[in-house]
Amino acid sequence: LMLAVFLVSIGLVYGAGYFFFKLFALNPFQRADAAILICAAGLIADIPVLLYQPFFLPHMTAEQLPWFAAWVFWGYGVGILTGVFPKHIAGLPKE
């Protein structure tokens, strides 16, 4: 089940990225910059959540924390990759 959730997230994150890239008509270089800036801000904001998990997520068990951290980093990694790959996306500027 967890593997399926991680795989489905690829399509969801890619779709969200495509929506924003299309909305702002970003070229490949702008897409990479935008993806990094969006994901970096979220990643920095999530660091305190992971460090102080009992305060932010009091009902999460110690066994669930590594899965949550993996989910967070996976999501941001996929988000950054959507800004880089593929270089040419139908309906978006090529340069």
Backbone bond lengths (Angstrom), bond angles and torsions (degrees), N, CA, C in turn:
res aa  C-N    CA-C-N  psi(-1)  N-CA   C-N-CA  omega(-1)  CA-C   N-CA-C  phi
1 L - - - 1.455 - - 1.528 110.71 -
2 M 1.324 117.53 -43.59 1.463 120.28 -178.77 1.526 110.65 -63.98
3 L 1.320 117.10 -39.41 1.458 120.31 177.93 1.525 110.60 -61.57
4 A 1.311 117.26 -40.72 1.460 120.97 178.84 1.527 111.07 -63.11
5 V 1.316 116.68 -40.44 1.465 120.26 179.38 1.531 110.20 -64.82
6 F 1.322 117.08 -42.08 1.461 120.03 178.41 1.526 110.43 -64.31
7 L 1.316 118.24 -40.75 1.466 120.95 -179.81 1.525 111.89 -69.02
8 V 1.313 117.62 -40.17 1.467 120.91 178.56 1.523 110.13 -64.61
9 S 1.322 116.96 -33.11 1.462 119.90 -178.92 1.519 112.16 -63.04
10 I 1.323 117.91 -26.78 1.468 120.49 178.08 1.521 109.41 -59.27
11 G 1.324 116.79 -49.34 1.458 120.54 179.93 1.519 112.41 -65.12
12 L 1.312 116.99 -39.36 1.465 120.24 -179.59 1.524 111.80 -66.82
13 V 1.316 117.31 -44.97 1.464 120.77 -179.90 1.521 110.07 -67.83
14 Y 1.335 117.20 -41.13 1.460 120.71 178.09 1.529 109.98 -61.78
15 G 1.326 116.91 -43.01 1.461 120.74 179.13 1.519 112.17 -62.97
16 A 1.315 117.54 -41.37 1.459 120.78 177.79 1.528 110.75 -64.87
17 G 1.319 115.96 -42.82 1.466 119.91 177.71 1.518 111.56 -62.05
18 Y 1.334 116.02 -45.81 1.464 120.11 179.55 1.527 110.68 -59.30
19 F 1.325 117.11 -40.83 1.472 121.26 178.97 1.531 110.45 -58.35
20 F 1.325 117.42 -48.87 1.458 119.85 -179.05 1.519 112.15 -69.32
21 F 1.334 117.32 -38.72 1.459 119.74 179.39 1.529 110.57 -65.12
22 K 1.327 116.59 -38.69 1.467 121.17 178.38 1.528 110.29 -71.08
23 L 1.323 117.67 -41.93 1.458 122.39 -179.20 1.530 111.39 -57.69
24 F 1.323 116.37 -40.46 1.455 120.51 -177.57 1.533 112.62 -102.33
25 A 1.337 118.58 5.88 1.475 124.64 177.97 1.531 111.18 47.64
26 L 1.326 115.80 57.19 1.453 121.07 -176.78 1.522 111.68 -86.22
27 N 1.328 116.57 139.12 1.460 120.67 174.79 1.536 108.43 -81.56
28 P 1.342 118.60 173.48 1.476 120.12 -175.32 1.532 114.25 -55.80
29 F 1.320 118.12 -39.15 1.470 119.88 -179.48 1.524 110.65 -70.13
30 Q 1.312 116.71 -40.38 1.460 120.23 178.39 1.527 111.11 -67.36
31 R 1.344 117.01 -34.95 1.470 120.16 178.63 1.514 110.72 -62.70
32 A 1.326 116.92 -44.15 1.472 120.40 179.64 1.527 110.30 -62.48
33 D 1.330 116.51 -45.31 1.469 119.72 178.82 1.525 111.33 -61.31
34 A 1.327 116.41 -45.97 1.468 120.64 -178.28 1.526 110.90 -63.03
35 A 1.326 117.44 -44.02 1.468 120.95 -178.99 1.526 110.66 -62.48
36 I 1.327 116.70 -42.56 1.464 119.96 -179.78 1.527 110.54 -65.94
37 L 1.330 117.36 -44.29 1.463 119.83 -178.88 1.526 111.91 -65.39
38 I 1.325 116.96 -42.51 1.467 120.48 179.71 1.528 110.38 -64.15
39 C 1.315 115.79 -47.50 1.466 119.41 -176.84 1.520 112.14 -71.68
40 A 1.329 117.95 -36.48 1.464 120.19 179.77 1.525 110.48 -63.30
41 A 1.327 116.49 -42.77 1.469 119.48 179.61 1.533 110.51 -61.94
42 G 1.316 116.74 -45.00 1.464 120.23 178.99 1.512 112.63 -65.50
43 L 1.314 116.03 -40.33 1.460 120.22 -179.95 1.529 110.97 -63.62
44 I 1.312 116.40 -43.89 1.465 120.11 178.45 1.527 110.43 -63.51
45 A 1.321 116.31 -39.55 1.466 119.98 179.27 1.531 111.93 -67.78
46 D 1.328 117.89 -28.32 1.465 120.80 -179.28 1.525 113.88 -83.19
47 I 1.305 118.27 -13.99 1.466 120.20 -179.69 1.529 111.67 -59.37
48 P 1.342 119.39 -48.35 1.473 117.89 177.89 1.533 112.98 -62.23
49 V 1.322 116.60 -32.30 1.473 119.37 178.61 1.525 109.87 -62.93
50 L 1.328 116.92 -42.29 1.461 120.10 179.68 1.530 111.77 -72.20
51 L 1.318 117.11 -36.94 1.464 120.20 -178.88 1.525 112.59 -73.02
52 Y 1.324 116.22 -36.19 1.466 121.19 -177.85 1.523 110.65 -116.77
53 Q 1.308 114.76 47.73 1.463 122.57 -176.40 1.521 113.25 -54.15
54 P 1.327 121.23 -41.30 1.471 118.93 -179.62 1.537 113.06 -61.46
55 F 1.334 117.22 -30.34 1.457 120.11 179.33 1.529 111.20 -76.29
56 F 1.344 116.58 -47.02 1.462 120.94 -175.35 1.524 113.03 -81.60
57 L 1.317 116.74 -35.68 1.469 122.12 -177.05 1.530 108.85 -129.97
58 P 1.324 118.38 71.92 1.466 120.56 -172.38 1.529 114.79 -64.85
59 H 1.306 118.62 -22.66 1.466 120.01 -177.88 1.527 113.10 -91.63
60 M 1.326 117.32 -1.95 1.461 120.50 178.50 1.520 109.29 -81.05
61 T 1.324 115.62 132.76 1.466 120.21 -180.00 1.530 110.11 -83.51
62 A 1.323 115.52 165.00 1.460 121.11 177.87 1.527 111.24 -62.89
63 E 1.325 117.12 -29.68 1.468 121.10 178.85 1.529 111.79 -72.91
64 Q 1.318 116.74 -27.08 1.468 120.74 -178.95 1.527 112.54 -83.13
65 L 1.319 117.78 -23.17 1.464 120.96 -175.63 1.525 113.20 -58.74
66 P 1.329 121.18 -45.33 1.470 118.92 178.72 1.530 112.58 -61.61
67 W 1.329 117.55 -36.21 1.468 119.89 177.49 1.520 110.80 -67.49
68 F 1.314 116.92 -39.84 1.454 120.82 177.96 1.529 110.38 -63.87
69 A 1.339 116.83 -44.98 1.464 120.69 178.51 1.525 110.68 -62.48
70 A 1.322 116.92 -41.21 1.464 120.08 177.37 1.523 110.97 -62.27
71 W 1.319 116.34 -41.44 1.466 121.10 178.88 1.528 110.40 -62.64
72 V 1.321 117.08 -44.24 1.468 121.63 -179.42 1.525 110.20 -61.85
73 F 1.314 117.53 -51.27 1.463 120.31 -177.70 1.524 111.99 -68.18
74 W 1.315 117.96 -36.24 1.464 122.20 175.69 1.530 109.77 -60.51
75 G 1.311 116.62 -48.50 1.463 120.62 -178.54 1.519 112.34 -60.27
76 Y 1.321 116.86 -44.53 1.461 119.46 179.57 1.525 111.38 -70.16
77 G 1.311 117.64 -35.73 1.467 120.41 176.14 1.511 111.76 -62.65
78 V 1.312 116.46 -45.81 1.468 120.46 177.42 1.526 109.43 -64.31
79 G 1.320 117.53 -38.64 1.467 120.95 178.35 1.512 112.12 -60.42
80 I 1.312 116.89 -43.04 1.471 120.13 177.86 1.518 110.48 -65.94
81 L 1.321 117.18 -41.15 1.465 119.95 179.98 1.527 112.74 -64.67
82 T 1.324 118.06 -29.32 1.465 118.98 178.98 1.519 111.11 -66.23
83 G 1.331 117.83 -24.81 1.450 120.37 176.82 1.513 113.27 -79.94
84 V 1.324 116.65 -14.67 1.460 121.00 -175.92 1.530 112.13 -108.45
85 F 1.321 117.30 -40.66 1.473 122.13 -177.50 1.511 110.05 -120.43
86 P 1.264 122.66 142.03 1.459 125.44 -13.48 1.525 110.26 -74.76
87 K 1.314 115.17 158.69 1.460 119.06 -177.05 1.517 111.34 -68.12
88 H 1.334 117.17 -39.46 1.458 121.02 -179.71 1.533 109.17 -112.68
89 I 1.317 115.35 120.64 1.461 121.36 179.55 1.521 107.44 -116.74
90 A 1.315 116.16 131.31 1.465 120.56 -179.20 1.524 110.05 -55.82
91 G 1.328 115.19 133.70 1.456 120.37 176.93 1.510 115.00 88.01
92 L 1.334 116.87 -1.20 1.466 120.73 178.53 1.523 109.94 -117.21
93 P 1.351 117.60 153.65 1.460 119.93 179.05 1.528 111.79 -58.06
94 K 1.337 115.46 143.92 1.475 119.99 -179.79 1.508 112.56 -90.18
95 E 1.308 117.52 -19.51 1.457 120.44 179.90 1.497 110.95 -139.24
